[in-house]
Amino acid sequence: MTIETPILLTFIGYLVLTMLIGVMAYRATSSLSDYILGGRRLGPAVAALSVGASDMSGWLLLGLPGAVYLYGINQAWIGIGLVIGAWLNWLFVAKRLRVYTEQANDSLTIPDFLENRLADRSGLIRVISAITILVFFIFYTASALVGGAILFEKVFGLPYVAALLLGGGVIMAYTFMGGFLAVSWTDFFQGCLMLLALIALPWAVMNELGGINQTLNTLNGMDATKLDLFHDFSLLGGLSLLAWGLGYFGQPHILARFMAIDSPNSVPLSRRIAMSWMILSLLGALAVGLAGAVYFAGVPLENSETVFLALSQTVFNPWVAGLLIAAILSAIMSTIDSQLLVCSSAITEDFYKRWFRPHAHDKELVWVGRCAVVAVAVFAMLIALDPKSSVLDLVSYAWAGFGAAFGPVIILALYWPRLTRNGALSGIVLGAITVIGWKQLSGGPLDIFDLYEIAPGFVIASLACVFISRLGTPPNKTVVLSFRRMESEL
């Protein structure tokens, strides 16, 4: 694919803007709390779109439209599950987590919160939690970097390694400089760009095809099953797709946004903004896939996941196409920067400060965090040098692994004062093990193992938390009183 100057210039302008945001955030960052959580001063709109952009990633502009392009709107079930899960997460977790993490010794990370909430003097739950986060997120980040590099490679004809270094370098630079504020502000901008792209593209394509009704009628005449929400639907398959929503309760990069919002009172407004953005974006992604199925009916695409990219370059002039292609990059970048920052936070707060330098000054810790961003980014890029590496398959466990390992623990920590350190540890460990083990058994003679592994992992982790907590010594009075204070503040 040849490089068109307007697309190239638009793309460069977008990258320059992200770097300027990084510089602005650098000037506003002076403490570790600023670098890890933005000083807990995210406004409702920034928090809402930052959650959405860091959550949806390239799947929203590449994966989902591609699946709908191939199979139709029956692929919407995963989106329905995600909407339900996200709404419940905002409704039941966001406000309590914001209040409790600040009350629990101003906890800056999820491992830090669990240690303080459960009064674990051994540091064991903090270490296990931090290691789990680092392992899953490093491979998750590497996989996302591969997606970004392939985008550069296809659009601009760059060699894969050069594309990887360019994309990874820009993300690393603004995350290094501005930390959480840079990541959140860029996510807000990226979320706006993604929504604009997902509204403008299907509208333009369907308008060219004669309007929405004409597009749907044409598609119905081509293949009526593509407009059937229940086509090829099974109870087990439907439950698997809906179960994706369970993952929200345990995603560290999403929970960090809840912890960083400026006030618990801002949560309802932020929730409304976030859910509106999410629903509109998902509807736009579905529309892109359906429009692409009609538009490219005569000349099918070799790779279904390029339907957004192909429509952008076909329907719009190069300047607008460059902006829409930037939207794809922004979707990928918004997840990578969040993952880099969570890994950096775990290294700085949960290892360096907890075990090596407990009395280190904020300035030192901020620079440790910045160095950690570079280290994690470089390690992820080394893994991503081989885009076909088998270790990248580990990313398929990440969403389910986080959801099953941390989801039940977070919910019980916020709602059940009887939760103990050993109960939480058993939930984290058994949740992760169940996800990995269940995945290995899928595709075998027993159909039950085709159920998405997050569902059994979530159930087993929940039961483990409750059973082991009940079996052991109850939490001391200080822990219970802290829980009651949190509830009174609400």
Disulfide bonds with the S-S distance in Angstrom:
none
